[in-house]
Amino acid sequence: MEGKEKIVLNDGTEYPIENGASENQAQVVVQSVDEFPGIFKKFTEPNLESYQIQNAEGLTCATRKNKYLADAVVEERESDVLVTFHLADVDMVQKQIDALKSNVDAMESNAAAFEAGQMSQNGAIVALDKAVCEIEERGGM
């Protein structure tokens, strides 16, 4: 739509928005409520990790980072539907804690797999040792 600002999500998806988007809100006009689920699915945390607001001429007037969709309000009007996306800041400390927990879990899983492999290898060495001893006792070596 000409004369409209637009939001450009991290994956490159663009939506025309009502002029005057704020840091924590963007409004999209759609023709029917049926369009809402498709747009809603695009407002994911990865897509809001870094996004731009561009003016009607296509110039970037704001780059926003680390947001998530707090809620969306759908308002049916006479000729269209106004969807207001309320955005909030991602708790970066919590995000880093979650990443560290994930890394610790992966390391623990790898350590458990290594330990299981080591136990299996140790068992194979013991079995081989017994076989060699039996062969020696029979005078085969």
N, C-alpha and C positions, 0 to 999 in steps of 0.2 A: 504494500500500500504506500502510495506516495504521501509525503508529508508526515510520516510516522517515524518515531524512534523504533529501534529494534533491540532485542536481547539476542546475543550470540553466545550460545552455551559452549562449554569446553569441547564437545564433540563436533562443533561447527553448525549445529542446528540453529536456525534463526526463526524468531517469531516477531512480528510487528507488535509493539506495545503502545499503550496510551502514553503520550508525552508526559514527562515529569516523573519518571520512575525514581524511587528513592533507594537508598542502600538496602532497605529491608522490605521493599515491596515493588512488584511489577504487575501490571495489568494487561491482559491479553483479551482481545475481542474475537469471539468466534461466532459462526452463524448458527450453530445448534449445540445443544448440550452433548450430543453424540461425539463431538470433537474433543471434549474435555479429557477423557481417559488417555488418549494418545499423547496429548500435550503433558498431562500430569506425569506420565511415565518418563518423560524426558527430564523432569526437574529432580534428578537424582543428585546425591552428594558428589559423585565424581564429575557430573556435568556442571555443578555449581562450585567446584574446587577453584575454578578460575573462569570467569565469563566477562563479556563486555556489554556495555550499553553504547549503542551507536546512534548518532543523530540522523535526521532525515536525509542528510547528504552522504551518509555512510561513514562519517568520521567517528572514531572512538572517542567518546567523551568521558567514559569511566570504565575502569577495569576493577572488578571486585573479586575477592578471593575468599575461600574457605567458608562457604555458606551451606545451609541445608534448608530444605523446604519444611517450615514449621507447620503451615496449613494452607489450604486453598479455599477460597469462598467463590461459589458460583452464583451469579445473579442473572436470572433471566429477565431480559428487557423486551420491549415491544418488537424490535426488529433484529435483535442479536442477543448474545450472551456475554457478559463481562465476567472474566475470571481474574480474581485477585490472588496473587501468590505472595504469601507472607514468608519472608526469608529470615533466618537467624544465623548468628555466628557459630561456627563449629568450635567446640571446646578443644583447642589444639593440645592442651596438656593431656586431656583424656585420650585423644587420638594417639599421642606418642606413647602413653602408658599401654594402650591396646596393642600397638605395634610391638612394643617390648615384650608384652605377654605372649604374643604370637611367636616371636623369635625364641623365647624361652621354651615354649611348648614344642617348637620344631627341634630345638637342640636336645630336649629331653627325649623326644621320640627317636631322634638319630642315635642318641646314647643308648637307648634301650635296644634298638636294632643292632648296634655294634656289639653290645653285651651278649645278645642272643647269638649273633654270628660267632663271637669269640668262644662262647660255651660249646657251640656246635663243632668249631675247629678243635677245641680242647678234647672233646669226646672222640673225634676222629683220630687225633694223635694218640690217645690212650688205646684205642682199638688197634691201631697200627702197631704200637709197641707190644701189645699182647700177642698179635699175630707173629711178629718177628721173634718174640721170646719162645713161642710154641715151635716155630720152625727150628730155632737153635737147639731147643731141648730134644727134638727128634733127630738132630744131627744134620739137618739139611743145609746149614750154612758153613 
